[in-house]
Amino acid sequence: MKKQLLFWTIIFYSSIGFSQLNDENDITILKKLTLEEINYSLKSETESGTFLTGIICDFSVWGECTAFVYKNFAGSWSLKDKLTFSNTNGEIENFSSNENLVYFGSHSAGGSSGNGSYYFNAYSFKDSKFYSLEYSWSDYNYSSYGFSNIDEIENKTVLNFFEQKASESEYVYKPSNELTLDEHWKIDNKDIYEKIFKDKTEIKFRYTKNPPYEFEEKTAENKDYIIYNLFKNNLYGYKKKTKEYFIIWIPSWFYDTTVFMFLDDEDNSVGIQDSTLGTNGARVYINLDTKEVYAFYKSNNED
């Protein structure tokens, strides 16, 4: 008798925590329940009962998916909650469950400006509801980023799980303890975008022997300098005498592209245009030797 009890105890507890992903029969049941073309399914056996989660991604609606969670009782299924969420490419990441929740991640890409969001989504068996934590950023180098609704998630189990997933996510920016050349430039030249219109001021350069990029082609060259202008990136210089690279200019909106005008052969001055300064952009003049810099706003009729 004790052996039989032990056997059934093992069978019972081994079934708890069991999950089954994208089973054809489960998808068929979910299609019957939702009358939707279910793309993903997950069956979860927990101490709270048996749950069936289905996700449909409607590719006719850009970046939209819906998740449904049903709970089994006596062979029947009741809808517990559903969640409509953003998901650009229709791919669900890490669709899984444990004894507390169902989890999946989704990515929503922004427009050409490099914006985007990542969503950490979870259904809590205890609360019978979905939670979603959004992490958003602007610009491809995470110049602005953050979690938008941490304080709204009061379920500590869910929040702790989200924190674990966020710590592992490649989408979440985790700053290193070393400053990049870009960051040095922004710190050294704080308020430069306002100062250059008031009077001649000095711009600061930091130099490195290591090329920041594998530059494919030169923008301009004279006896002292080589200029590299990268698309939607920075304007870089190479000082031939010291064999060092440096950032000349970072557009005020980092995802913009600096328009290169000239590199003077006599005094090593550079002329550029920054379209993000003022209403119509600005012309900026920088002397690479003296570090003097000044600018003029462009008028409506200028090129």
C-alpha positions as CSV (number, residue, x, y, z in Angstrom):
1,M,0.0,0.0,0.0
2,K,2.8,2.4,0.9
3,K,4.5,1.6,-2.3
4,Q,1.4,2.4,-4.3
5,L,0.9,5.7,-2.5
6,L,4.5,6.5,-3.2
7,F,4.1,5.6,-6.8
8,W,1.0,7.8,-7.3
9,T,2.7,10.6,-5.3
10,I,5.6,10.5,-7.7
11,I,3.3,10.5,-10.7
12,F,1.2,13.5,-9.3
13,Y,4.2,15.7,-8.4
14,S,6.0,14.9,-11.7
15,S,3.0,16.2,-13.6
16,I,3.0,19.5,-11.6
17,G,5.1,22.0,-13.5
18,F,4.8,20.0,-16.8
19,S,4.5,22.2,-19.9
20,Q,3.8,21.4,-23.5
21,L,4.6,23.8,-26.3
22,N,2.9,24.1,-29.6
23,D,1.1,20.7,-29.5
24,E,-1.2,20.2,-32.5
25,N,-4.1,19.1,-30.3
26,D,-3.7,22.0,-28.0
27,I,-3.7,24.4,-30.9
28,T,-6.9,22.8,-32.3
29,I,-8.6,23.2,-28.9
30,L,-7.6,26.9,-28.8
31,K,-8.8,27.5,-32.3
32,K,-12.2,26.1,-31.2
33,L,-12.3,28.3,-28.1
34,T,-11.2,31.5,-29.8
35,L,-12.2,31.0,-33.5
36,E,-8.8,32.5,-34.2
37,E,-5.8,31.2,-36.2
38,I,-3.7,30.4,-33.2
39,N,0.1,30.5,-33.9
40,Y,1.5,29.4,-30.6
41,S,0.2,27.3,-27.7
42,L,1.5,26.3,-24.2
43,K,-0.2,23.8,-21.9
44,S,0.8,24.2,-18.2
45,E,0.1,21.7,-15.4
46,T,0.4,23.6,-12.1
47,E,-0.8,23.2,-8.5
48,S,-3.4,25.8,-9.4
49,G,-4.8,23.6,-12.2
50,T,-4.3,23.0,-15.9
51,F,-3.9,26.1,-18.1
52,L,-3.9,26.5,-21.9
53,T,-2.3,29.6,-23.4
54,G,-2.7,30.5,-27.0
55,I,-1.2,33.4,-29.0
56,I,-2.3,34.8,-32.4
57,C,-0.3,37.3,-34.3
58,D,-2.4,39.2,-36.9
59,F,0.1,40.1,-39.7
60,S,-2.6,42.2,-41.4
61,V,-2.4,44.6,-38.4
62,W,1.2,45.8,-38.1
63,G,2.9,44.6,-34.9
64,E,-0.2,43.3,-33.0
65,C,-0.6,40.0,-31.2
66,T,-3.2,38.7,-28.7
67,A,-2.7,36.1,-25.9
68,F,-5.5,34.0,-24.3
69,V,-5.3,32.0,-21.1
70,Y,-7.9,29.3,-20.4
71,K,-8.2,27.1,-17.3
72,N,-9.5,23.6,-17.4
73,F,-12.4,22.4,-15.2
74,A,-14.0,19.0,-15.7
75,G,-12.9,18.9,-19.3
76,S,-14.2,22.3,-20.1
77,W,-12.2,25.5,-20.5
78,S,-12.9,29.0,-19.2
79,L,-11.2,32.2,-20.3
80,K,-9.3,33.7,-17.5
81,D,-7.7,36.7,-19.2
82,K,-6.4,38.0,-22.6
83,L,-3.7,40.4,-23.6
84,T,-3.2,42.4,-26.8
85,F,0.4,43.5,-27.2
86,S,2.8,45.0,-29.7
87,N,5.1,42.6,-31.6
88,T,6.6,43.8,-34.8
89,N,7.8,40.5,-36.3
90,G,5.3,38.1,-34.9
91,E,8.0,36.1,-33.1
92,I,7.4,35.2,-29.4
93,E,10.5,34.8,-27.3
94,N,11.0,32.3,-24.5
95,F,7.3,31.2,-24.4
96,S,7.3,29.1,-21.2
97,S,5.8,28.5,-17.8
98,N,6.7,27.6,-14.2
99,E,4.6,27.0,-11.1
100,N,3.7,30.7,-10.8
101,L,3.2,32.1,-14.3
102,V,3.3,31.9,-18.0
103,Y,5.9,34.1,-19.6
104,F,6.8,35.4,-23.1
105,G,8.7,38.3,-24.5
106,S,8.0,40.4,-27.6
107,H,9.8,43.1,-29.5
108,S,8.3,46.2,-31.1
109,A,10.6,48.1,-33.5
110,G,10.1,51.9,-34.0
111,G,10.4,53.9,-37.1
112,S,13.5,55.1,-38.9
113,S,14.7,57.1,-35.9
114,G,15.8,53.9,-34.1
115,N,13.0,53.8,-31.5
116,G,11.8,50.6,-30.0
117,S,10.3,48.7,-27.1
118,Y,10.7,45.3,-25.6
119,Y,7.8,43.8,-23.6
120,F,8.2,41.3,-20.7
121,N,4.8,39.6,-20.5
122,A,3.4,37.2,-17.9
123,Y,0.2,35.7,-16.8
124,S,-0.1,35.0,-13.0
125,F,-1.9,31.9,-12.0
126,K,-2.5,33.3,-8.6
127,D,-4.0,36.6,-9.8
128,S,-5.6,35.3,-12.9
129,K,-4.4,38.2,-14.9
130,F,-1.7,39.4,-17.3
131,Y,1.1,41.7,-16.5
132,S,3.3,43.5,-19.0
133,L,6.5,45.5,-18.4
134,E,7.7,47.8,-21.2
135,Y,11.3,48.7,-21.8
136,S,11.6,51.4,-24.4
137,W,14.5,53.3,-26.0
138,S,15.2,56.0,-28.6
139,D,18.1,56.0,-31.0
140,Y,20.0,52.8,-31.9
141,N,22.7,53.6,-29.3
142,Y,20.2,53.8,-26.4
143,S,20.6,57.6,-25.9
144,S,17.3,57.5,-24.1
145,Y,15.9,54.4,-22.4
146,G,14.0,53.0,-19.4
147,F,11.3,50.9,-18.0
148,S,8.0,52.7,-18.2
149,N,5.7,51.0,-15.7
150,I,7.6,49.2,-13.0
151,D,5.7,50.9,-10.2
152,E,2.4,49.7,-11.6
153,I,3.3,46.0,-11.1
154,E,2.6,45.1,-7.5
155,N,2.9,41.3,-7.8
156,K,6.4,40.7,-6.4
157,T,6.7,37.2,-7.9
158,V,6.0,38.6,-11.4
159,L,8.2,41.6,-10.9
160,N,11.1,39.5,-9.7
161,F,10.8,37.2,-12.7
162,F,10.7,40.3,-15.0
163,E,13.9,41.5,-13.4
164,Q,15.6,38.2,-14.0
165,K,14.6,38.2,-17.6
166,A,15.6,41.8,-18.1
167,S,19.0,41.1,-16.6
168,E,19.5,38.5,-19.3
169,S,17.9,40.5,-22.2
170,E,20.1,41.9,-25.0
171,Y,17.6,44.6,-25.5
172,V,18.0,46.2,-22.1
173,Y,21.0,48.6,-22.0
174,K,23.4,47.9,-19.2
175,P,26.0,50.6,-19.0
176,S,29.6,49.6,-18.6
177,N,32.0,51.3,-16.3
178,E,34.1,52.8,-19.2
179,L,33.2,55.9,-21.1
180,T,33.1,55.7,-24.9
181,L,34.7,58.3,-27.2
182,D,31.1,59.5,-27.9
183,E,30.3,59.9,-24.2
184,H,33.6,61.8,-23.5
185,W,32.8,64.2,-26.4
186,K,29.3,64.9,-25.0
187,I,30.7,65.5,-21.5
188,D,33.6,67.6,-22.7
189,N,31.4,69.7,-25.0
190,K,28.3,70.2,-22.9
191,D,26.1,73.0,-24.2
192,I,28.2,73.3,-27.4
193,Y,25.0,73.4,-29.5
194,E,24.0,76.7,-27.8
195,K,27.4,78.2,-27.3
196,I,28.5,78.2,-30.9
197,F,25.8,80.8,-31.9
198,K,26.8,83.3,-29.2
199,D,30.5,83.8,-29.9
200,K,33.5,81.8,-31.0
201,T,34.1,79.1,-28.5
202,E,36.4,76.1,-28.1
203,I,35.5,72.6,-28.9
204,K,37.4,69.8,-27.1
205,F,38.7,66.7,-28.8
206,R,39.9,63.4,-27.3
207,Y,42.3,61.3,-29.3
208,T,42.8,57.5,-29.6
209,K,45.2,55.3,-31.5
210,N,42.5,52.8,-32.1
211,P,40.1,53.5,-35.0
212,P,36.5,53.7,-33.6
213,Y,35.2,52.0,-36.8
214,E,36.5,50.3,-39.8
215,F,36.1,53.3,-42.0
216,E,35.4,52.2,-45.6
217,E,36.1,55.4,-47.5
218,K,37.4,58.9,-46.9
219,T,35.2,62.0,-47.1
220,A,38.1,64.5,-47.4
221,E,41.8,64.6,-47.0
222,N,44.6,67.2,-46.9
223,K,48.2,67.1,-45.8
224,D,47.3,67.0,-42.1
225,Y,43.9,65.4,-41.7
226,I,41.6,62.7,-43.0
227,I,37.9,63.2,-42.6
228,Y,35.3,60.4,-42.3
229,N,31.6,61.2,-42.3
230,L,29.4,58.3,-41.2
231,F,25.8,58.0,-42.2
232,K,23.5,58.6,-39.2
233,N,26.6,58.7,-37.0
234,N,29.5,61.1,-36.2
235,L,32.0,63.1,-38.1
236,Y,35.5,61.7,-37.4
237,G,39.0,63.0,-38.0
238,Y,42.4,61.3,-38.3
239,K,45.4,63.4,-37.4
240,K,48.3,62.3,-39.5
241,K,51.1,63.8,-37.4
242,T,50.2,61.9,-34.3
243,K,48.4,59.0,-36.0
244,E,45.3,59.5,-33.8
245,Y,41.5,59.4,-34.4
246,F,39.0,61.7,-32.8
247,I,35.4,62.8,-33.0
248,I,34.9,66.2,-34.7
249,W,31.2,66.5,-34.4
250,I,28.2,64.7,-33.1
251,P,24.8,65.9,-34.5
252,S,22.6,67.4,-31.9
253,W,20.1,64.7,-32.7
254,F,22.3,61.7,-32.7
255,Y,20.4,59.8,-35.4
256,D,21.0,62.6,-37.9
257,T,23.7,62.7,-40.5
258,T,26.2,65.6,-40.6
259,V,26.4,67.3,-44.0
260,F,30.1,67.8,-44.9
261,M,31.0,71.0,-46.8
262,F,34.8,71.4,-46.9
263,L,38.2,70.8,-45.4
264,D,40.4,73.8,-45.9
265,D,44.0,73.1,-47.0
266,E,45.5,76.2,-45.5
267,D,44.1,76.6,-41.9
268,N,42.7,73.0,-41.4
269,S,39.1,74.3,-40.8
270,V,36.1,72.2,-41.5
271,G,32.7,73.4,-42.7
272,I,29.6,71.2,-41.9
273,Q,25.9,71.5,-41.7
274,D,23.8,70.2,-38.8
275,S,20.1,70.1,-39.9
276,T,18.8,69.6,-36.4
277,L,19.9,73.0,-35.1
278,G,17.3,75.8,-35.3
279,T,14.4,75.8,-37.6
280,N,16.3,75.3,-40.9
281,G,19.6,73.9,-39.6
282,A,22.9,75.6,-39.2
283,R,26.4,75.9,-40.7
284,V,29.2,75.1,-38.3
285,Y,32.8,76.0,-38.8
286,I,35.6,74.2,-36.7
287,N,39.3,74.8,-36.8
288,L,40.9,71.4,-36.2
289,D,44.2,73.0,-34.9
290,T,43.0,75.9,-32.7
291,K,39.7,74.1,-31.8
292,E,37.8,77.4,-32.4
293,V,34.2,76.8,-33.4
294,Y,31.2,79.0,-34.3
295,A,28.0,78.7,-36.3
296,F,25.2,80.5,-38.1
297,Y,21.6,79.5,-38.4
298,K,20.4,78.9,-42.0
299,S,17.7,81.0,-43.5
300,N,14.7,79.7,-45.4
301,N,16.2,80.3,-48.8
302,E,19.6,78.7,-48.2
303,D,20.4,75.3,-49.6
